Amino acid sequence: MTNKKTLLLLVGIFLMPVLKAQTLYVPNGTSGIGISTNGNVGIGTSLPAYKLELNGTGTNAGIHLLKSDGVPASWYIHPGRLGNGEFSIGDDNQYRLVIGNQGNIGVGTTNPSAKLEVYNIAQSGHLLLSTNDNPSADATRIDIDFKVADRGHTVGRIASYYDNSAGGGYGGLRFYTRYAGFLNERFRISSNGNILIGKTTQANADYKLDVAGKVRADEITVNTSGADFVFEKGYNLRPLTEVEAYVKENKHLPDVAPAAEMQTNGVSVGEMNAKLLQKVEELTLYLIEKDKKIEDLQKQINEIKFQLKK
């Protein structure tokens, strides 16, 4: 009991310069500071209801922590200093953390509008989740889960992954949704920036978007070069006899990939559209050429008919 009283006395003496006008109450038997009849320590109250209770008004309703040697530090812990029934922690420059009277937590803001609101100036760090590298499979990942609390169901997850720390590090993000009681990865952003939907690996990393399944859209715009070169002077338009021989031998049009290659490697929409346009423009040239020949033949027929009528 004597050691306890001595310790409380030392605590009181240490806090006296900070508390200034406040009164410190300690358990019975310690003279010179005050008396508490219930065995609790009170600062600013003679009847503390807890082992340690601080009571004050205005800016005095809090704790001020100072460090004067080395790198000086000055921190404050306050209830209701902003006048809204909140709890705040700050230094001499600003409030660093605020818990609002509705339970919202603000970091960098004194009026949080959500359960957690983090504010920082633009182009500065806002929220950082970190862990240590673990060489075990998938052990370095960091998860952010979304849960229906009363059901105990995690309905979504964003998970980071990290590979090959010796090579400078490679990492990406994976996105999960819940279906039939299980979380399943739906898509990922790989370390090279490629997006994989319905699959976790790529056979060819040249594709920025790789989808295992069907894709439907109202409109897709594809960059392409077109095929206007067909109408340039000097374009080598194959004779139809040459095209016929090529088709008989290869079973596909010149400059167009065979079906087997398309099935293996897929088809570039932009490249295929350009090839199809090239063939349409070649057909147009063939038709123009044929039309001229038909006109010449028609003139010859008309001339023959005229001669026969004489």
Stockholm file with secondary structure:
# STOCKHOLM 1.0

chainA/1-310         MTNKKTLLLLVGIFLMPVLKAQTLYVPNGTSGIGISTNGNVGIGTSLPAYKLELNGTGTNAGIHLLKSDGVPASWYIHPGRLGNGEFSIGDDNQYRLVIGNQGNIGVGTTNPSAKLEVYNIAQSGHLLLSTNDNPSADATRIDIDFKVADRGHTVGRIASYYDNSAGGGYGGLRFYTRYAGFLNERFRISSNGNILIGKTTQANADYKLDVAGKVRADEITVNTSGADFVFEKGYNLRPLTEVEAYVKENKHLPDVAPAAEMQTNGVSVGEMNAKLLQKVEELTLYLIEKDKKIEDLQKQINEIKFQLKK
#=GR chainA/1-310 SS CHHHHHHHHHHHHHHHHHHTTCCEECBTTCTTTCCBTTSCEEESCSSCSSSEEECCCGGGSSEEEEECSSSCEEEEEEESTTSSSCEEEEESSCEEEEECTTSCEEESCSSCCSSEEECCCTTSCCCCCCCCCCCSTTTTCCEEEEEETTTTEEEEEEEEEEECGGGTCEEEEEEEEEETTEEEEEEEECTTSCEEESCSCCSCTTCSEEESSCCCCSCCCCCCCCCGGGGSTTCCCCCHHHHHHHHHHHSSCTTSCCHHHHHHHCCCHHHHHHHHHHHHHHHHHHHHHHHHHHHHHHHHHHHHHHHHHC
#=GC SS_cons         CHHHHHHHHHHHHHHHHHHTTCCEECBTTCTTTCCBTTSCEEESCSSCSSSEEECCCGGGSSEEEEECSSSCEEEEEEESTTSSSCEEEEESSCEEEEECTTSCEEESCSSCCSSEEECCCTTSCCCCCCCCCCCSTTTTCCEEEEEETTTTEEEEEEEEEEECGGGTCEEEEEEEEEETTEEEEEEEECTTSCEEESCSCCSCTTCSEEESSCCCCSCCCCCCCCCGGGGSTTCCCCCHHHHHHHHHHHSSCTTSCCHHHHHHHCCCHHHHHHHHHHHHHHHHHHHHHHHHHHHHHHHHHHHHHHHHHC
//
